[in-house]
Amino acid sequence: VSPYFIAKGQGSRVWDVDGNEYIDFINGLASITLGYNDPDVSAAVVEQLSQGTIFSLPHPIEMQVAEALIELVPCVEQVRFGKNGSDATS
């Protein structure tokens, strides 16, 4: 039986609101491939947050990610990022 509420996560482990520790084999439905609260990922997020987010114009990181995706996926010729469902469908 899974806990009803998770309070925190670190690496492959999570703790429920009662303080019980579990190994999370589901890993956030497979979206958490590096584990919870990875120090490198958290530091990068904090750094970017200090510079601002969700700009109305592109950020240089978007170009870097797009170029990496084009290089990694042979059939990709172009990349377009969207901020919401309306962007994606239009």
All heavy atoms as an XYZ file, in Angstrom:
682
protein
N       0.854     -1.174      0.000
C       0.000      0.000      0.000
C       0.897      1.233      0.000
O       1.815      1.333      0.799
C      -0.931     -0.002      1.222
C      -1.711      1.281      1.308
C      -1.849     -1.203      1.182
N       0.620      2.147     -0.885
C       1.387      3.384     -0.967
C       0.901      4.391      0.065
O      -0.276      4.375      0.445
C       1.238      4.001     -2.359
O       1.764      3.148     -3.336
N       1.788      5.279      0.495
C       1.339      6.335      1.416
C       0.405      7.304      0.684
O       0.446      7.428     -0.537
C       2.637      7.029      1.823
C       3.605      6.704      0.740
C       3.204      5.375      0.190
N      -0.426      7.976      1.440
C      -1.365      8.928      0.839
C      -0.681     10.223      0.417
O      -1.035     10.811     -0.596
C      -2.503      9.239      1.807
C      -3.491      8.112      1.943
C      -3.633      7.439      3.144
C      -4.270      7.705      0.863
C      -4.531      6.394      3.272
C      -5.170      6.665      0.984
C      -5.304      6.009      2.189
O      -6.189      4.981      2.308
N       0.302     10.671      1.189
C       0.955     11.950      0.910
C       2.457     11.811      1.108
O       2.910     11.251      2.098
C       0.435     13.055      1.827
C      -1.031     13.312      1.693
C      -1.915     12.783      2.609
C      -1.517     14.061      0.641
C      -3.279     13.003      2.490
C      -2.877     14.292      0.504
C      -3.763     13.758      1.433
N       3.225     12.355      0.167
C       4.687     12.398      0.265
C       5.085     13.793      0.728
O       4.634     14.798      0.180
C       5.343     12.080     -1.097
C       5.008     10.660     -1.538
C       6.845     12.308     -1.046
C       5.578      9.584     -0.645
N       5.959     13.854      1.716
C       6.402     15.133      2.258
C       7.692     15.622      1.617
O       7.879     16.818      1.412
C       6.592     15.023      3.771
N       8.620     14.682      1.286
C       9.894     15.093      0.689
C      10.533     13.899     -0.006
O      10.134     12.750      0.197
C      10.848     15.666      1.738
C      11.322     14.627      2.754
C      12.334     15.226      3.723
C      12.863     14.149      4.664
N      13.961     14.639      5.479
N      11.533     14.190     -0.835
C      12.268     13.145     -1.524
C      13.735     13.491     -1.604
O      14.106     14.667     -1.681
N      14.582     12.480     -1.591
C      16.027     12.649     -1.740
C      16.566     11.417     -2.441
O      16.429     10.309     -1.927
C      16.705     12.822     -0.381
C      18.200     13.016     -0.455
C      18.584     14.332     -1.096
O      18.005     15.366     -0.803
N      19.536     14.301     -1.996
N      17.157     11.608     -3.611
C      17.660     10.473     -4.372
C      16.517      9.556     -4.774
O      15.550      9.979     -5.374
N      16.616      8.282     -4.427
C      15.576      7.313     -4.783
C      14.572      7.111     -3.648
O      13.695      6.259     -3.743
C      16.220      5.963     -5.115
O      16.872      5.446     -3.964
N      14.686      7.874     -2.598
C      13.829      7.672     -1.424
C      12.860      8.832     -1.220
O      13.168      9.970     -1.565
C      14.685      7.492     -0.176
C      15.617      6.299     -0.316
C      16.428      6.039      0.929
N      17.308      4.908      0.748
C      16.965      3.643      0.917
N      15.749      3.333      1.287
N      17.841      2.682      0.718
N      11.694      8.506     -0.663
C      10.700      9.517     -0.306
C      10.240      9.258      1.124
O      10.362      8.145      1.637
C       9.484      9.499     -1.261
C       9.872      9.957     -2.652
C       8.829      8.129     -1.318
N       9.730     10.299      1.759
C       9.206     10.210      3.117
C       7.776     10.709      3.100
O       7.466     11.726      2.475
C      10.042     11.065      4.066
C      11.380     10.490      4.358
C      11.725      9.773      5.461
C      12.562     10.570      3.550
N      13.046      9.394      5.386
C      13.592      9.874      4.224
C      12.861     11.150      2.320
C      14.869      9.746      3.720
C      14.130     11.029      1.799
C      15.130     10.337      2.502
N       6.907      9.972      3.801
C       5.520     10.416      3.878
C       5.362     11.427      5.006
O       6.319     11.742      5.723
C       4.556      9.227      4.011
C       4.678      8.466      5.323
O       5.310      8.968      6.275
O       4.115      7.355      5.399
N       4.152     11.949      5.151
C       3.912     12.992      6.146
C       4.052     12.483      7.580
O       4.177     13.284      8.509
C       2.532     13.651      5.940
C       2.496     14.415      4.627
C       1.413     12.620      5.999
N       4.060     11.170      7.749
C       4.253     10.587      9.083
C       5.715     10.254      9.366
O       6.040      9.712     10.424
C       3.416      9.313      9.230
C       1.929      9.588      9.139
O       1.489     10.635      9.673
O       1.212      8.779      8.522
N       6.624     10.551      8.418
C       8.046     10.315      8.608
C       8.529      8.939      8.188
O       9.698      8.616      8.376
N       7.656      8.124      7.581
C       8.069      6.798      7.099
C       8.850      6.939      5.811
O       8.489      7.722      4.929
C       6.841      5.908      6.870
C       6.053      5.699      8.135
O       6.581      5.255      9.134
N       4.780      6.055      8.096
N       9.931      6.192      5.681
C      10.814      6.253      4.508
C      10.495      5.101      3.548
O      10.280      3.968      3.975
C      12.267      6.139      4.969
C      13.269      6.200      3.857
C      14.698      6.096      4.381
O      14.933      6.319      5.589
O      15.578      5.776      3.570
N      10.483      5.414      2.242
C      10.203      4.425      1.209
C      11.212      4.565      0.082
O      11.716      5.655     -0.170
C       8.804      4.642      0.600
C       7.683      4.598      1.588
C       7.285      5.749      2.262
C       6.993      3.421      1.836
C       6.245      5.720      3.162
C       5.945      3.385      2.739
C       5.574      4.542      3.400
O       4.544      4.503      4.289
N      11.491      3.491     -0.619
C      12.212      3.563     -1.889
C      11.154      3.773     -2.962
O      10.198      3.007     -3.050
C      13.010      2.282     -2.170
C      14.092      2.091     -1.110
C      13.624      2.333     -3.575
C      14.844      0.792     -1.227
N      11.324      4.800     -3.769
C      10.324      5.119     -4.793
C      10.696      4.429     -6.097
O      11.446      4.962     -6.908
C      10.218      6.625     -4.988
C       9.104      7.007     -5.939
O       8.357      6.116     -6.380
O       8.982      8.200     -6.241
N      10.173      3.248     -6.310
C      10.431      2.516     -7.546
C       9.709      3.134     -8.736
O      10.064      2.880     -9.884
C      10.027      1.047     -7.396
C      10.912      0.284     -6.456
C      10.479     -0.058     -5.190
C      12.204     -0.075     -6.831
C      11.301     -0.758     -4.321
C      13.033     -0.772     -5.965
C      12.583     -1.113     -4.714
N       8.699      3.957     -8.484
C       7.937      4.594     -9.564
C       8.663      5.845    -10.073
O       8.530      6.237    -11.206
C       6.517      4.937     -9.090
C       5.799      3.655     -8.670
C       5.730      5.651    -10.173
C       4.453      3.872     -8.015
N       9.459      6.461     -9.236
C      10.254      7.643     -9.606
C       9.428      8.734    -10.268
O       9.725      9.164    -11.379
C      11.425      7.252    -10.499
C      12.440      6.422     -9.779
O      12.695      6.646     -8.605
N      13.002      5.442    -10.447
N       8.412      9.203     -9.603
C       7.601     10.293    -10.157
C       7.015      9.918    -11.502
O       7.006     10.732    -12.417
N       6.542      8.672    -11.618
C       6.009      8.147    -12.884
C       7.051      8.233    -13.988
O       6.762      8.584    -15.121
C       4.705      8.845    -13.260
C       3.593      8.695    -12.223
C       2.387      9.528    -12.605
C       3.211      7.242    -12.019
N       8.302      7.955    -13.636
C       9.462      7.878    -14.529
C       9.989      9.243    -14.969
O      10.863      9.320    -15.814
C       9.174      7.004    -15.744
N       9.492     10.314    -14.392
C      10.023     11.637    -14.764
C      11.240     12.029    -13.931
O      11.925     12.991    -14.246
C       8.942     12.701    -14.594
O       8.588     12.819    -13.224
N      11.530     11.289    -12.885
C      12.630     11.617    -11.982
C      13.788     10.648    -12.227
O      14.071      9.776    -11.417
C      12.173     11.559    -10.510
C      10.880     12.339    -10.293
C      13.254     12.064     -9.573
C      10.997     13.828    -10.563
N      14.466     10.763    -13.355
C      15.508      9.810    -13.704
C      16.794     10.011    -12.905
O      17.572      9.082    -12.752
C      15.835      9.875    -15.209
O      16.217     11.207    -15.533
C      14.641      9.450    -16.041
N      17.027     11.205    -12.390
C      18.235     11.472    -11.605
C      17.993     11.369    -10.110
O      18.903     11.596     -9.327
C      18.774     12.878    -11.929
C      19.211     13.093    -13.369
C      19.637     14.544    -13.576
C      20.342     12.156    -13.727
N      16.787     11.060     -9.706
C      16.449     11.023     -8.286
C      15.932     12.378     -7.833
O      16.092     13.392     -8.504
N      15.300     12.358     -6.698
C      14.734     13.591     -6.151
C      15.823     14.484     -5.583
O      16.780     14.020     -4.977
C      13.736     13.256     -5.036
C      12.551     12.477     -5.533
C      12.487     11.103     -5.383
C      11.497     13.125     -6.162
C      11.391     10.379     -5.835
C      10.401     12.407     -6.626
C      10.353     11.044     -6.457
O       9.269     10.328     -6.915
N      15.656     15.780     -5.796
C      16.522     16.790     -5.192
C      17.991     16.575     -5.549
O      18.873     16.713     -4.707
C      16.314     16.801     -3.671
C      16.778     18.089     -3.032
O      16.922     19.100     -3.706
N      17.028     18.056     -1.748
N      18.265     16.260     -6.812
C      19.649     16.099     -7.265
C      20.387     17.425     -7.063
O      19.908     18.478     -7.515
C      19.674     15.706     -8.746
C      21.080     15.532     -9.255
O      21.660     14.461     -9.023
O      21.610     16.478     -9.872
N      21.542     17.432     -6.404
C      22.228     18.693     -6.082
C      22.589     19.531     -7.310
O      22.461     20.759     -7.281
C      23.488     18.258     -5.336
C      23.326     16.825     -5.014
C      22.232     16.273     -5.865
N      23.034     18.898     -8.388
C      23.400     19.655     -9.588
C      22.172     20.282    -10.240
O      22.201     21.441    -10.666
C      24.116     18.756    -10.590
C      25.470     18.276    -10.084
O      26.101     19.005     -9.285
O      25.885     17.174    -10.476
N      21.092     19.524    -10.325
C      19.856     20.041    -10.930
C      19.289     21.163    -10.063
O      18.910     22.227    -10.570
C      18.822     18.911    -11.124
C      17.482     19.478    -11.582
C      19.339     17.882    -12.118
N      19.244     20.948     -8.755
C      18.715     21.975     -7.852
C      19.531     23.262     -7.934
O      18.970     24.358     -7.966
C      18.690     21.455     -6.413
O      17.789     20.373     -6.305
N      20.854     23.149     -7.986
C      21.709     24.342     -8.089
C      21.461     25.079     -9.394
O      21.401     26.318     -9.420
C      23.176     23.944     -7.968
N      21.288     24.345    -10.486
C      21.018     24.989    -11.782
C      19.670     25.701    -11.775
O      19.530     26.795    -12.329
C      21.068     23.945    -12.902
N      18.681     25.088    -11.151
C      17.349     25.713    -11.070
C      17.412     26.993    -10.235
O      16.874     28.032    -10.636
C      16.317     24.721    -10.480
C      15.014     25.426    -10.145
C      16.063     23.583    -11.455
N      18.078     26.936     -9.084
C      18.201     28.120     -8.231
C      18.925     29.238     -8.972
O      18.524     30.406     -8.918
C      18.906     27.769     -6.904
C      19.299     29.021     -6.131
C      18.017     26.872     -6.062
N      19.999     28.883     -9.691
C      20.747     29.890    -10.460
C      19.857     30.553    -11.503
O      19.844     31.765    -11.658
C      21.962     29.236    -11.126
C      22.704     30.136    -12.092
C      23.332     31.368    -11.457
O      23.613     31.339    -10.248
O      23.526     32.364    -12.178
N      19.089     29.755    -12.244
C      18.228     30.325    -13.273
C      17.111     31.153    -12.656
O      16.752     32.207    -13.182
C      17.632     29.238    -14.166
C      16.857     29.797    -15.339
C      17.673     30.717    -16.225
O      18.764     30.370    -16.654
N      17.171     31.906    -16.495
N      16.556     30.693    -11.545
C      15.499     31.462    -10.881
C      15.992     32.847    -10.488
O      15.239     33.819    -10.556
C      14.985     30.715     -9.648
C      14.101     29.513     -9.916
C      13.816     28.767     -8.609
C      12.799     29.922    -10.584
N      17.263     32.953    -10.110
C      17.807     34.252     -9.723
C      17.946     35.196    -10.914
O      18.053     36.403    -10.738
C      19.158     34.082     -9.024
O      20.162     33.712     -9.956
N      17.921     34.646    -12.129
C      18.029     35.464    -13.341
C      16.677     35.752    -13.973
O      16.589     36.544    -14.906
C      18.922     34.759    -14.356
C      20.339     34.586    -13.874
C      21.188     33.850    -14.875
O      21.023     33.996    -16.081
N      22.086     33.030    -14.384
N      15.631     35.080    -13.505
C      14.290     35.281    -14.049
C      13.859     34.087    -14.888
O      14.686     33.309    -15.362
N      12.548     33.940    -15.049
C      11.983     32.835    -15.818
C      10.791     33.310    -16.640
O      10.260     34.395    -16.415
C      11.501     31.699    -14.885
O      10.471     32.216    -14.032
C      12.629     31.131    -14.051
N      10.388     32.495    -17.576
C       9.216     32.716    -18.425
C       9.259     34.095    -19.085
O       8.344     34.896    -18.991
C       7.901     32.505    -17.655
C       7.952     31.192    -16.885
C       6.714     32.483    -18.601
C       6.724     30.909    -16.047
N      10.370     34.372    -19.747
C      10.505     35.622    -20.484
C       9.595     35.618    -21.706
O       9.241     34.567    -22.232
C      11.964     35.805    -20.938
C      12.951     35.800    -19.802
C      13.912     34.814    -19.713
C      12.910     36.773    -18.825
C      14.825     34.790    -18.676
C      13.817     36.769    -17.774
C      14.782     35.774    -17.702
N       9.239     36.787    -22.188
C       8.394     36.853    -23.383
C       9.208     36.696    -24.663
O       8.646     36.459    -25.721
C       7.616     38.173    -23.408
O       8.503     39.267    -23.296
N      10.525     36.796    -24.573
C      11.414     36.574    -25.709
C      12.319     35.377    -25.400
O      12.493     35.017    -24.243
C      12.255     37.819    -25.976
C      11.466     39.052    -26.421
C      12.374     40.280    -26.473
C      10.812     38.816    -27.771
N      12.925     34.761    -26.413
C      13.766     33.586    -26.180
C      14.986     33.888    -25.311
O      15.494     35.007    -25.281
C      14.208     33.165    -27.586
C      13.224     33.783    -28.505
C      12.770     35.055    -27.844
N      15.464     32.862    -24.645
C      16.671     32.926    -23.824
C      17.755     32.130    -24.552
O      17.446     31.171    -25.261
C      16.374     32.306    -22.452
C      17.471     32.484    -21.458
N      18.565     31.656    -21.411
C      17.648     33.391    -20.466
C      19.372     32.047    -20.430
N      18.836     33.090    -19.848
N      19.032     32.479    -24.411
C      20.102     31.730    -25.083
C      20.083     30.228    -24.789
O      20.453     29.417    -25.646
C      21.384     32.378    -24.554
C      20.990     33.767    -24.192
C      19.564     33.661    -23.706
N      19.645     29.823    -23.599
C      19.577     28.394    -23.269
C      18.638     27.665    -24.228
O      18.878     26.509    -24.585
C      19.146     28.190    -21.806
C      20.254     28.660    -20.868
C      18.795     26.735    -21.526
C      19.882     28.614    -19.399
N      17.563     28.331    -24.664
C      16.637     27.685    -25.595
C      17.347     27.299    -26.894
O      17.109     26.218    -27.440
C      15.459     28.613    -25.894
C      14.548     28.808    -24.710
C      13.402     29.736    -25.010
O      12.652     29.480    -25.978
O      13.240     30.729    -24.280
N      18.212     28.155    -27.388
C      18.967     27.857    -28.610
C      19.913     26.685    -28.370
O      20.024     25.783    -29.203
C      19.746     29.081    -29.077
C      20.544     28.836    -30.335
S      19.530     28.485    -31.776
C      19.010     30.116    -32.191
N      20.575     26.679    -27.232
C      21.502     25.590    -26.910
C      20.768     24.254    -26.816
O      21.241     23.233    -27.346
C      22.223     25.883    -25.596
C      23.134     27.089    -25.667
C      23.579     27.556    -24.283
O      23.221     26.988    -23.260
N      24.376     28.625    -24.270
N      19.607     24.242    -26.180
C      18.828     23.008    -26.055
C      18.306     22.570    -27.418
O      18.365     21.391    -27.769
C      17.671     23.188    -25.049
C      16.728     21.990    -25.072
C      18.210     23.399    -23.650
N      17.828     23.513    -28.217
C      17.330     23.177    -29.551
C      18.434     22.564    -30.406
O      18.220     21.550    -31.085
C      16.757     24.422    -30.225
N      19.609     23.155    -30.387
C      20.725     22.612    -31.165
C      21.110     21.214    -30.683
O      21.411     20.332    -31.495
C      21.917     23.565    -31.105
C      21.690     24.848    -31.892
C      22.781     25.881    -31.690
O      23.614     25.729    -30.762
O      22.799     26.860    -32.454
N      21.078     20.992    -29.369
C      21.400     19.665    -28.827
C      20.361     18.632    -29.247
O      20.707     17.507    -29.615
C      21.497     19.733    -27.304
N      19.084     19.016    -29.229
C      18.024     18.098    -29.657
C      18.162     17.734    -31.131
O      18.010     16.568    -31.505
C      16.648     18.721    -29.401
C      16.211     18.796    -27.945
C      14.944     19.632    -27.812
C      15.992     17.404    -27.381
N      18.461     18.717    -31.963
C      18.629     18.463    -33.396
C      19.803     17.514    -33.636
O      19.741     16.626    -34.483
C      18.807     19.793    -34.161
C      17.473     20.559    -34.157
C      19.304     19.566    -35.575
C      17.579     21.986    -34.644
N      20.850     17.672    -32.859
C      22.009     16.792    -33.017
C      21.735     15.381    -32.493
O      22.196     14.389    -33.063
C      23.209     17.396    -32.287
C      24.505     16.700    -32.623
C      25.711     17.490    -32.169
O      25.717     18.721    -32.331
O      26.642     16.862    -31.652
N      20.963     15.275    -31.423
C      20.695     13.970    -30.809
C      19.655     13.138    -31.548
O      19.738     11.916    -31.559
C      20.217     14.164    -29.364
C      21.271     14.579    -28.361
C      20.629     14.965    -27.041
C      22.262     13.448    -28.138
N      18.662     13.800    -32.149
C      17.560     13.087    -32.796
C      17.691     13.271    -34.310
O      17.460     14.372    -34.825
C      16.195     13.601    -32.293
C      15.060     12.817    -32.919
C      16.122     13.536    -30.772
N      18.054     12.215    -35.035
C      18.352     12.338    -36.463
C      17.230     12.932    -37.316
O      17.504     13.649    -38.269
C      18.635     10.899    -36.901
C      18.969     10.169    -35.655
C      18.240     10.853    -34.542
N      15.970     12.670    -36.984
C      14.881     13.150    -37.829
C      14.416     14.561    -37.484
O      13.552     15.113    -38.159
C      13.693     12.179    -37.762
S      12.979     12.049    -36.115
N      14.990     15.177    -36.457
C      14.565     16.520    -36.055
C      15.304     17.557    -36.890
O      16.524     17.567    -36.960
C      14.829     16.750    -34.550
C      14.574     18.204    -34.179
C      13.963     15.834    -33.718
N      14.524     18.414    -37.541
C      15.112     19.495    -38.338
C      14.934     20.851    -37.669
O      15.745     21.746    -37.860
C      14.474     19.519    -39.718
C      14.758     18.259    -40.518
C      14.043     18.248    -41.855
O      13.328     19.224    -42.174
O      14.197     17.255    -42.584
N      13.853     20.994    -36.909
C      13.575     22.259    -36.228
C      12.992     21.962    -34.850
O      12.386     20.917    -34.629
C      12.561     23.099    -37.008
C      13.048     23.571    -38.347
C      11.991     24.413    -39.045
O      10.812     24.367    -38.718
N      12.422     25.199    -40.013
N      13.153     22.929    -33.947
C      12.592     22.816    -32.600
C      11.862     24.113    -32.303
O      12.343     25.195    -32.621
C      13.704     22.602    -31.546
C      13.141     22.632    -30.141
C      14.437     21.297    -31.802
N      10.702     23.966    -31.696
C       9.962     25.144    -31.227
C       9.491     24.865    -29.815
O       8.918     23.821    -29.538
C       8.765     25.422    -32.115
C       7.899     26.507    -31.520
C       7.374     27.442    -32.502
N       6.713     28.527    -31.771
C       5.782     29.250    -32.273
N       5.385     29.049    -33.494
N       5.242     30.216    -31.575
N       9.738     25.781    -28.907
C       9.330     25.647    -27.531
C       8.038     26.419    -27.302
O       7.826     27.465    -27.900
C      10.410     26.165    -26.573
C      11.683     25.388    -26.641
C      12.787     25.873    -27.304
C      11.763     24.145    -26.028
C      13.957     25.152    -27.371
C      12.940     23.402    -26.086
C      14.029     23.908    -26.763
N       7.193     25.902    -26.427
C       5.957     26.587    -26.051
C       5.873     26.688    -24.544
O       6.448     25.884    -23.815
N       5.164     27.694    -24.088
C       5.029     27.916    -22.649
C       3.721     27.378    -22.094
O       3.533     27.299    -20.896
C       5.133     29.395    -22.344
C       6.509     29.959    -22.622
C       6.604     31.411    -22.223
C       8.017     31.875    -22.354
N       8.265     32.840    -23.360
N       2.793     27.029    -22.985
C       1.500     26.544    -22.511
C       0.824     25.735    -23.613
O       1.354     25.607    -24.720
C       0.610     27.717    -22.066
C       0.460     28.767    -23.149
O       0.172     28.443    -24.303
N       0.664     30.020    -22.791
N      -0.325     25.209    -23.327
C      -1.049     24.390    -24.310
C      -1.459     25.162    -25.534
O      -1.470     24.624    -26.646
N      -1.794     26.426    -25.378
C      -2.171     27.241    -26.534
C      -1.000     27.409    -27.492
O      -1.165     27.335    -28.715
C      -2.661     28.624    -26.077
O      -3.829     28.504    -25.320
N       0.194     27.635    -26.944
C       1.388     27.722    -27.789
C       1.590     26.419    -28.552
O       1.880     26.420    -29.750
C       2.645     27.960    -26.953
C       2.770     29.384    -26.446
O       1.971     30.241    -26.871
O       3.669     29.634    -25.636
N       1.454     25.304    -27.858
C       1.714     23.999    -28.470
C       0.716     23.671    -29.575
O       1.108     23.153    -30.614
C       1.675     22.906    -27.398
N      -0.549     24.000    -29.374
C      -1.536     23.664    -30.395
C      -1.551     24.634    -31.555
O      -1.947     24.273    -32.655
C      -2.956     23.568    -29.784
O      -3.263     24.817    -29.137
C      -3.042     22.436    -28.798
N      -1.125     25.862    -31.339
C      -1.115     26.807    -32.458
C       0.176     26.689    -33.239
O       0.248     26.960    -34.400
C      -1.294     28.238    -31.953
O      -0.227     28.638    -31.143
